[in-house]
Amino acid sequence: MDEEMCQYFKIIWDDFPDTLSDGNYNFNASGFCDTYCDENCDDNCDTDLDKINAGCLYFLKTFLGNYDSINNDATSYMNIAQYIIIWLSHMLSLKKNDNISNLNDFYNAYIKDDEKYNEKYNEEITDDSDDTTYKNLINKIISSMNMDMSIISKFYNALKILCNMYNEINSETPNCRNYYGKTKNLFDEYKKLLNDDIKDSPYNKLLSTLSTDYDNFKSFCAKKCNGCNDIPTHLDIKTAQFSAHGSELTSSSSSVASKLIPALLISSIPIFLGIAYKYSLFGFGKRVQRQNLREKPKKIKKKMNHHI
């Protein structure tokens, strides 16, 4: 996880709201076609799923296209794609879509066989990449996660809380005292995930990653805000305890935790993070924000290996 990445996703999630409006997706019309649809919404973004697909491809090209550090850190390369799949799963889970009941359905219909996007997904990522194309990469990630998209999207609330904490601490006037309450909310979501007791290796890896990402935030927060000294040091995967100021959460099943402990030994897979609330990026107007949307990836890519 990276603070710059969360700032970037603030803008993305304003364009792709993570809740429905009157049962429908509510994409931000201002500048949407120019940014995501090659300035042609009629041909490239006609339906809701076309728009989501355009967003997925945009994410891939933004973070992976011409990414010079991929060959030095293949794990980071795969982790970025994991972020995108988490976002895609959540967006597809918001609303029932005809003929799309899982990620494989979406892949087959909108990535593998779609005439409009097949050529774009078949573009090479880097000359030396084992995956070669965006399509191959997405296929590999979907296969490795091997979970229903509704299960993957369960992690979204916890991830949004954590990314929101990153973004607020980077604001002009951060309120450090707020982080105790926000951390309590994060522990609540973490406890729910533990209680689901899904005996699945990819699920366990995501739990482990959430814990690792919280540890990373704690270290970052300590450098930015004195108030962060009061929040718990770790998300405890054994008991899901929230012990600061005497408040405590405990998991309903210690056996669940014992099964998850080995997952901590696995290399963590940072998850695609996003937040859904109205943005105002440090006082800049929407036009400047969209310019930043195009410029930020270069800076993000340089820092990726240091923060993921």
Helices and strands as residue ranges (DSSP letters): H 3-15, H 32-36, H 41-44, H 48-64, G 70-72, H 74-93, H 103-106, I 107-112, H 115-121, H 134-145, H 149-152, G 153-155, H 156-169, G 176-178, H 179-196, H 201-224, G 226-230, G 244-246, H 254-260, G 261-265, G 281-283, H 286-307
